[in-house]
Amino acid sequence: MRKEENDAIEKKLRSMLAEFSSYLHDRKHLLLLNFLAGLMRGCGFAVGFSILGAVVVIIARKLALDNLPVIGEFFAEVVRMVQIKLY
């Protein structure tokens, strides 16, 4: 039984190695898949950062509307710095 299991595992590993080897030899396919993976990763980062930024802005706006002194002063300072940089 042990010999049969070892033979089956070895056969599966050889099959996987052959598939991986053929994947590496097809340069166009490899470049296309890596390009698409990078494109999707970039889109994911952009969408995730946009959602996270929107949540932070919503929370900050709620805190500012509650007239918390520390948050209000912080936003006033940020607005002043932005106005100085604009003009």
N, C-alpha and C positions, 0 to 999 in steps of 0.2 A: 504494500500500500504506500509506503514511504517513497519508493522509487517512482511510482506513478505520479504522485503529487509533485515531486521534484521535476519530472519530465514535463508536466503540465505547466508548472511555473516557468521553467526555462523556455518552453515554446512561447508562452505569453510574452516574456521579456524580449525574446528575439523578434517577435511580431511588432512590439512597441518600438524597438530600436530601429527596425526597418522603416516603420511609418515615420518616425522622427527624422531619420536620414533622408527620406524622400522629401519631407517638408523642408529641410535645410537646403536641398539641392535646387528647389524651384524658387529662384531669386525673386521673380516677379510676384509670385503669390506671397512670399515672405514679406516683401516690401509693402504690398497692398494691405495685408493684414495688420502689420505694425503701424502703417499710416492711419488706417481706420481706428485702431485701438487708441492711438494718440489723439485723434480728432474727438473721439467719444469721451476720452478722459478730460480733455480741455473743455468740452461742452458741460460735462458734469461738474467740473470746478466752477465754471461760470454760473451755472444755475444754482448750485449749492451756496456759493458766496452771495448771490443776489438774494436768495431766501433768507440766509443768515443776516445779511445787512438790513433787510426789510424788518425782520423781527427785532433787531437791536434798535432801529429807528422808532418802531412802534412803542417799544418799552420805554425808550428815552423820552418820547413825546408824552406818554402817560405820566411819567415821573415829573416832567417839567410842568405839566398842567396841574399837578397836585401841589405846585408851588413849594417844592422842597428847596431850601436855601442853597445847599451845596450844589445840587444839580443846576439850579437856575444860574448861579454864578459861573459854573463851568461852561454852560451854553453861551452865556453873555461873553465870556472870554474867547470862546471859539469864534463867535460871530465877529468880534472885534478883530481877531487875527485874520479872518477871511477878508474882511473889508479892507484892512491894511494891505493885504497882498493883491487885492483887485485894483486898488488905486495907486 
